């Protein structure tokens, strides 16, 4: 399973996805992006502690 993508915002909450390799212990996370209509650059960096 992969995170949805698009030219508009597709992620509003953090979600985890297992690695597609069956023996991997890696977990991927999809987080909302910055510079979108819903999340400005400064808010994203502040919220993420960057």
C-alpha positions in Angstrom: 0.0 0.0 0.0 1.3 3.5 -0.9 0.3 7.0 0.2 -2.0 8.8 -2.2 -0.5 11.6 -4.3 -1.9 14.5 -6.2 -1.6 18.1 -7.2 -3.8 19.1 -4.3 -3.4 18.2 -0.7 -3.9 14.5 -0.1 -2.5 14.1 3.5 -4.1 15.8 6.5 -3.0 13.4 9.2 0.2 11.4 9.8 -0.2 7.8 8.6 2.3 4.9 8.7 2.9 2.5 5.9 4.8 -0.8 6.1 7.8 -1.3 3.8 6.7 -3.3 0.7 9.7 -5.6 1.2 8.4 -8.5 3.3 11.6 -8.9 5.4 12.0 -5.2 6.1 11.5 -3.7 9.6 11.2 -0.2 8.1 8.0 1.8 8.5 7.4 4.8 6.3 5.4 7.8 7.4 3.3 10.1 5.3 3.1 13.6 6.7 1.4 16.7 5.4 3.5 19.0 3.2 4.5 22.6 3.6 3.5 25.6 1.4 0.0 24.3 0.7 -3.3 26.2 1.0 -3.9 24.5 4.4 -0.4 24.6 5.8 1.8 27.6 5.3 5.6 27.2 5.2 6.2 28.8 8.6 3.4 26.8 10.3 4.8 23.5 8.9 8.4 24.2 10.1 7.1 25.4 13.5 4.8 22.4 14.0 7.5 20.0 13.0 10.1 21.6 15.2 12.4 22.4 12.3 
